[in-house]
């Protein structure tokens, strides 16, 4: 265990985010007030001033570098380096509002292993500007994901939090480095017997996404095929759960 006084680690993968990151870091610090937390920004080989923004930020932020390209690779690097009792990640644009963090933390403290922000939740407030093509692609993707991760309504929302042991056991063997990494991570968490709970989010589509509907959409469907084959070839392995000291009343 590497808790070291840190209850919650929040990993933020970034690639060329010099414009959006300053406001996002401020928003994260506000959401984490009163929590023993750390923010781990993982730079995924940015070519703009992203690293300078992090270094100049007036607040405690850890900066990591991940030379292997891909959002999944960056999040994995951050999760495996995190020191918290609980570990989560969110997107640099904060499309999923981080004002839900306190309620997420409450669920984790009560024994939920994985808390997944879900735009499919009936109480979610979703303001999207998706094109018809992206809307159809998202519907088809959700249908294709169900046999791999049954029961999860939204695998792709960038707002997920884990008990540290489950996080490391799920991310450690991760092989999907692109946008579809969430599917593999959640499938591995289910195999570990994790208690997974979806929660509503306030989600606003923010301009500037690097996801290309055609190029990355094709890659995402191809990745699902690889994930199915990868998991089929592996034997599920139980995770050794640490004994945590109960919180003081």
C-alpha positions in Angstrom: 0.0 0.0 0.0 1.2 3.5 -0.9 -1.4 5.7 0.7 1.2 8.0 2.4 -1.5 10.3 3.7 -3.2 10.6 0.3 -6.8 9.5 0.2 -7.6 10.3 -3.4 -5.4 10.5 -6.5 -6.9 12.1 -9.6 -5.1 11.4 -12.8 -5.4 13.8 -15.7 -4.0 12.6 -19.1 -3.0 15.6 -21.4 -1.9 16.1 -24.9 -1.5 19.6 -26.2 -3.9 21.1 -23.6 -2.2 24.4 -22.9 -5.4 26.4 -23.5 -7.9 24.3 -21.5 -5.7 23.0 -18.7 -5.2 26.2 -16.6 -9.0 26.5 -15.8 -9.3 22.8 -15.4 -6.6 22.6 -12.7 -8.3 25.4 -10.8 -11.6 23.6 -11.1 -10.1 20.4 -9.8 -8.4 22.1 -6.8 -11.8 23.6 -5.9 -13.5 20.2 -6.1 -10.9 18.6 -4.0 -10.9 21.1 -1.1 -11.0 19.4 2.2 -9.9 16.1 0.8 -6.4 14.7 1.2 -5.8 14.5 -2.5 -3.2 14.7 -5.2 -3.5 15.6 -8.9 -1.3 13.7 -11.2 -1.0 15.3 -14.7 0.4 12.8 -17.3 1.8 14.6 -20.3 1.5 12.3 -23.4 4.3 13.8 -25.5 2.7 17.2 -26.0 4.3 19.6 -28.5 2.8 22.8 -27.2 3.2 24.6 -23.8 1.2 22.1 -21.7 4.2 21.1 -19.6 4.9 24.8 -18.9 1.3 25.3 -17.8 1.6 22.5 -15.2 4.9 23.8 -13.9 3.6 27.3 -13.5 0.4 26.3 -11.8 0.0 27.7 -8.3 -0.9 24.5 -6.5 0.3 21.0 -5.7 0.4 19.0 -8.9 2.6 16.1 -9.9 3.8 16.0 -13.5 4.6 12.7 -15.1 5.7 12.0 -18.7 4.4 9.2 -20.8 6.2 8.8 -24.1 3.9 6.0 -25.3 1.2 7.7 -27.2 -2.5 7.1 -26.4 -4.9 8.1 -23.7 -5.0 4.6 -22.3 -1.2 4.5 -22.0 -1.2 7.9 -20.2 -3.9 7.0 -17.7 -2.2 3.7 -17.0 1.1 5.5 -16.2 -0.7 7.9 -13.9 -2.7 5.2 -12.1 0.4 3.0 -11.5 2.3 6.0 -10.1 -0.6 7.3 -7.9 -0.3 7.2 -4.1 -3.9 7.4 -3.0 -6.1 4.9 -1.2 -8.5 5.6 -4.1 -7.5 6.4 -7.6 -9.5 8.0 -10.4 -9.1 9.9 -13.7 -10.9 12.6 -15.5 -10.5 14.3 -18.9 -8.5 17.5 -19.1 -11.5 19.5 -20.4 -13.6 18.5 -17.4 -16.5 17.7 -19.7 -17.8 15.6 -16.8 -18.2 18.0 -13.9 -15.9 17.2 -11.0 -18.5 18.6 -8.5 -19.6 14.9 -8.1 -16.2 14.0 -6.5 -17.4 14.2 -2.9 -20.3 11.8 -3.5 -18.0 9.5 -5.4 -15.6 9.4 -2.5 -18.5 8.6 -0.1 -19.4 5.6 -2.2 -15.7 4.4 -2.3 -15.4 4.8 1.5 -18.5 2.6 1.9 -17.0 -0.2 -0.1 -17.8 0.3 -3.7 -14.8 -0.8 -5.7 -15.4 1.2 -8.9 -17.5 4.3 -9.5 -18.3 5.0 -13.1 -19.7 8.3 -14.3 -22.4 7.5 -16.8 -24.1 9.8 -19.3 -26.6 7.0 -19.7 -27.8 7.3 -16.1 -31.4 8.6 -16.0 -30.4 11.4 -13.7 -27.5 12.6 -15.7 -27.6 16.1 -17.3 -26.0 15.7 -20.7 -25.5 18.6 -23.1 -23.9 17.2 -26.3 -23.3 18.6 -29.7 -22.6 15.3 -31.5 -23.0 15.0 -35.2 -25.6 12.4 -36.5 -22.6 10.2 -37.6 -21.1 10.3 -34.2 -24.4 9.7 -32.5 -25.0 6.5 -34.6 -21.4 5.4 -34.1 -21.8 5.8 -30.3 -25.0 3.7 -30.3 -23.4 1.0 -32.3 -20.3 1.0 -30.0 -22.5 0.7 -26.9 -24.2 -2.4 -28.5 -20.8 -3.9 -29.4 -19.4 -3.3 -25.9 -22.3 -5.0 -23.9 -21.0 -8.6 -24.4 -17.6 -7.6 -23.1 -18.7 -5.4 -20.2 -22.3 -6.5 -19.5 -24.5 -4.2 -17.4 -22.4 -1.0 -17.8 -24.4 1.7 -19.7 -21.6 4.1 -20.5 -18.0 2.8 -20.7 -16.5 5.9 -22.3 -17.2 8.8 -19.9 -13.9 10.1 -18.7 -14.8 10.1 -15.1 -14.0 6.8 -13.2 -12.7 6.1 -9.7 -11.4 2.9 -8.1 -10.2 1.4 -4.9 -6.4 1.4 -5.3 -6.0 -2.4 -5.3 -8.6 -2.8 -8.0 -7.1 0.0 -10.0 -3.6 -1.4 -10.1 -4.9 -5.0 -10.8 -7.0 -3.7 -13.7 -4.5 -1.3 -15.2 -1.4 -3.3 -14.6 -2.0 -5.8 -17.5 -3.7 -3.2 -19.7 -2.8 -3.6 -23.3 -5.3 -1.1 -25.0 -3.5 2.2 -25.3 -6.1 4.2 -27.3 -9.5 5.6 -26.5 -11.1 2.2 -25.9 -8.9 1.4 -22.9 -11.9 1.9 -20.6 -13.6 -1.2 -21.9 -10.6 -3.4 -21.1 -10.2 -1.8 -17.7 -13.9 -2.3 -16.7 -13.9 -5.9 -18.1 -10.8 -6.7 -16.0 -12.5 -5.1 -12.9 -15.6 -7.3 -13.4 -13.4 -10.3 -13.7 -11.8 -9.4 -10.3 -15.3 -9.4 -8.8 -15.3 -5.7 -8.2 -18.4 -3.9 -7.0 -19.1 -1.4 -9.8 -21.6 1.4 -9.5 -22.7 3.9 -12.2 -23.5 7.4 -11.0 -25.1 10.4 -12.8 -22.9 13.2 -14.2 -23.3 16.7 -15.4 -21.7 16.5 -18.8 -21.1 19.3 -21.3 -19.6 18.7 -24.7 -16.5 20.8 -24.8 -14.9 21.9 -28.1 -11.4 20.7 -28.9 -11.7 17.0 -28.6 -8.9 15.0 -30.4 -11.3 12.1 -31.2 -11.9 11.8 -34.9 -15.3 10.2 -35.6 -14.2 8.2 -38.7 -10.5 7.4 -37.9 -10.8 6.8 -34.2 -14.2 5.2 -34.5 -12.8 2.6 -36.8 -9.9 2.0 -34.4 -12.3 1.7 -31.5 -14.3 -1.1 -33.1 -11.1 -2.9 -34.1 -9.8 -2.5 -30.5 -13.0 -4.2 -29.2 -12.1 -7.3 -31.3 -8.6 -7.3 -29.8 -9.9 -6.9 -26.3 -12.3 -9.9 -26.7 -9.5 -12.0 -28.0 -7.1 -10.9 -25.3 -9.5 -11.6 -22.4 -10.5 -14.9 -23.9 -6.9 -16.1 -23.8 -6.4 -15.1 -20.2 -7.4 -16.8 -17.0 -9.2 -14.5 -14.5 -7.0 -13.9 -11.4 -8.4 -12.8 -8.0 -6.9 -9.7 -6.5 -5.5 -9.8 -3.0 -7.5 -7.2 -1.0 -5.6 -5.2 1.6 -7.0 -4.7 5.1 -7.8 -1.0 5.5 -8.0 0.6 8.8 -11.7 1.8 9.4 -12.2 5.6 9.4 -12.5 7.2 12.7 -16.1 7.9 13.7 
